[in-house]
Amino acid sequence: MTTGATPPPAPKRSRARTFLPLGVAAWLVLEIWLLTVVADVAGGLTVLALLVGGAVLGAAVVKRAGRRAFRNLTSTFQQAQAAARTGAAPSPADRAGADDRNGFLMLGGLLLMVPGLLSDAAGLLLLIPQFRSFLGRYAEKAVERRMGAASPGSLQDAFQQARIHRPDGKVVQGEVIREDASQGPRRPEGPRPPLTP
């Protein structure tokens, strides 16, 4: 005989987790279909040449973007070391690396390396500086909107909240409490037992 207690509701699945696999599957089917259509019209060697050319161009773009990112990082460290030696306040970060949208350039190279015509088209679009600049401004505005809509509180408050899942599926809200280091040096304890779920 049952007790009449209702089982806990299943956690609701987010839209991204629902539609992302469907979108990836549709993209893969479309890529394969486009490759077969182009192979029928232009020939298999043309498709192979397009795929190899895209991979080579993508590797060159990723290499160039990586070098540029390393050069920007090195100059930032050198400026910080020079400021520390002279005792002056470090100058604000140079925006040259951010203005050229190096991350989008690297993403464009990666998309060119992925086999497929749609990914190659998206990668070629990301090689255009004006498009990278437009996309970067749009991404910055989207992040600012998300941050403005976030609940008030510091980042530390967000990390101190913990959600513990019990084996029966229930979620227990908790808070992480950190012991202060002012209680003295830690003495070594004996071997600890293994953690069990």
N, C-alpha and C positions, 0 to 999 in steps of 0.2 A: 504494500500500500504506500502511496506517495504522501509526502507531508504537505503538499500544496505550495511549496516554495517555488517561485519562478526562477528558472535558470538566469544567470547574468546575461545581459544582451551582448551579442558579439560586437567587438569594436568596429566602428564604421570605417570603411576603406576610403582613403582620399581619392579625389578625382585623378590626380597625377598617377597614382599607383594603378588606377583602373585603365586609363587611356594611354599611358606611356607604352606598355607592351603592344597595344593595338597599333599605335602610331609607328613604332619601330617595325612591326611586321608589314604594315602597309608600305612603308618606305622601302623595305627590302624587296617586296614583290614588284613595286614600281621600278626600282633600279634594275632588277633582272629583266623585266619586260622591255624597258628602254634599251638595254644592251642587246637583247634579241632583235628588236626592231632595227636598230642601227646596223647590227651584223647582217641582217637580211638585205638592207639597202646598200650599205657600203662595203660589206665583206668582213670576214672574221679578222683578217690581218689589220684592217683599219681600227677595229675595236681594240685589238691587242696593243697597237701603237698608241692609241689614246690612253689606255690604262697605264702603260709603262711610262709614257710621257708625263701623265699626271703624277705618278709616284715619284719620278725623278725631280720634277718641279717642286712638288711638295716637300721632298727631303731638302732641297736647296733653300726653300723658304724657311723651314723650321731651323735649319743650321744658321741662317742669317739672323733670324729673330732671337735665337739662343745666344749668339755672339753679342747682339745688341743689348740683350738683357744683362748679360755678364758684364759688359762694358759699363752700363749704367750702375750696376751694383758695385763694381770696383770703384768707380768715381765717387759714389756716395760714401763708401768706407774711407777712401782717402781724404775726403773733405772732413769727415768726422774725426779722423786721426789728427789732421792738421789743426782742427779746432781744439782738440784735447791737449795738444802740445803747447799751443799758445795760450790756453786758458780762456779763450774767447767762447762765446756762445756759438753753437753750430748754426750755420746758415740754413734757411728753409730748404727743403728738398727741391732739387731741380726738376721741373715739370717736363723736360724734353722727352724723357722716356714715356711719360704718361700721355703726352699729346699725340704721339704717333701710334698709340694703341697697339703696343707690341704683343699683348696677349691675344688680340683678335687676329694679328698677323700670324702668330703661331697656330691658332685654331684654323685659319685658312690653309696653312701648309698641311696640317693634319687631315683636313677634309680632302685636300688634293691627293693625299696618299691613300685614302680609303678608296677601294675600287668601286666605281659607279659614276654615272654621268651627272646625276643630281648633286651628289656630294662634290664633284669637280666644279660644277657651276657655282655652288655656294662658296667653295674655296676660292674660286676666281673673283667672286664678288668681294670677298674679304681682302683681296689684294689691292683693291682700289682705296686709296687713302681717304677720299671724301666719304665713302660708304662706311669705313671703319670709324671715322670721326662721328658720323651721324649715329651709328649703332652705339658707340661709347657714350655719347650724350644721353641717348635714350635709356641705356642701362643705368647710368648715374641717377637720372630722374626716377627710375623705377625703384632703385635702392633707397633713395631719399624718401619716397612715398611710403615704402614698407617700414623704414625706420621711424617715420613720423607716426605711423599707425600703431606701432608697438606700444605695449603697456609701459608705464613709467617704471623706473627701477634701474639699477646698475647692472652691468654685465655679470658682476660677481653674484648678485642676487639670483640671476637666472641659473648660474652654475651651481649654486648651493642647494637648489631644489632638486630632489631626487624622486624618481618614480620607481618603486620596487614592485616587480611582478611576482606574485605568489604562484605556486604550482596550479592552483585552482583557477587561475586566470584573472583574479581580482587585482586591482591596482591599489597599492597603499601609498598615500602621499607621505613624504618624509622630508626632513631637512638634515643636511650634512653638517655636523658640528666638528670643528677643527680644534684640537688642543693647542694651546699656546706653547711656544718653545721656551718660555721663561720658567718652566717648572724644573729646570735643571737638565743635565745631560741624560740621554736615554741610556739605560743600562741594558746590556744584552739579555734577552730572555732566552729560555730554552727553545728547542725546536717547536715550531708552531704546527698545529694540525692542519691538514689540507682543507681548503674551502669546499663545502658541499652545497649543492643547490637546495 
